[in-house]
Amino acid sequence: MALPAPTAAFADATYPNGKTVDCYCTDRSHNRIELGETICLQVDGRMFMAQCQMSLNVPMWREVQEGCLSSSLQRSEPPLDPLAIHPKI
């Protein structure tokens, strides 16, 4: 029998006093990253995809892929040279 996949609902801890503690990771800019989310991290000059996971009740980053996905577009034409424009135009 397969176990259900963990979700963010399992990520919160409730203390006996009723206080709920949120579990999440943070990026370099201190933005909240939810458990299970994947982002590009740069550490010691390396760039890699990392997922926010729990380990021994502590949120942590785990490398899931070498390198980072990119959404930048590749140029099909060389950029314009501003010095190539005739000065009298």
N, C-alpha and C positions, 0 to 999 in steps of 0.2 A: 504494500500500500504506500503510495507517495505522500509525503508530507507537504502541506501547503507552503508556498514560497513566503519568506518573511516580508512584511510590509512595514510602513512607517508606524502603523498602529501598535506594533510590537516594540517600537523603539523607545517609548516613554516608560519611565519608572515611577511608581507610586509608593511613597514612604508610608509607614503606619500612621503618621499624623495627617495623611490625606494629601500632602503636597506632591504635585506631579513635577517631575524633572524631564525636560525635553532633551533628547539626545540628537546631536547634529554635528557636522564638521564646519569649519570655516576656511575660507580661502585667504590669500595674501592680503586682500583688502578688508578682511573681517566680515565678509558677507556670509550669511547663513546658507549652508549647503545641506540639503536633507539626505538622510540615509538612502543609499541606492543610487544617488545621482553621480554622474561621471563628469569630470572636468579635466582640462589640460593643466598640468603642474610643471613648473620649472624649478628644479632643485640641483644645486651645484653644477649648473651649466647643462644639465640633462633636461629634456622635455619629454613627458610621457602622459598618457591618459591614466587617471586614478579615480577610483570609486570610493565614496564615503561608506565605510563599513564599521561594524562593531567588533571589538576584540577584547575579551575579558571585561565586558561592561564598559568599555571606553571607546568612544568614536575615534576612528583612525582612517588614514588614506592608504589604499592598497593599489599598487600598480597593476593595471589590467592590460595595458598595451604599450609597446615601445613607440615613441614618437607621438605626435598629436594630429588629430584630424584638423583640416584647414578648410575654411569657407572662402578663402581668397580666390579671386578669379585670375586665370592666366591671361596675360595680354597676347593677342594674336598679331598685333602691330607694334612696332617700336614707338616709344613716346616721341612727341613732337619736340624738335629742337628750337627753342625760342630765338636763338641767334640766326636761324635760317630764314626768318621773316625779313623781307625787304624793309629798310628803315623809312622809306617814303610812303608806306601804306598806312 
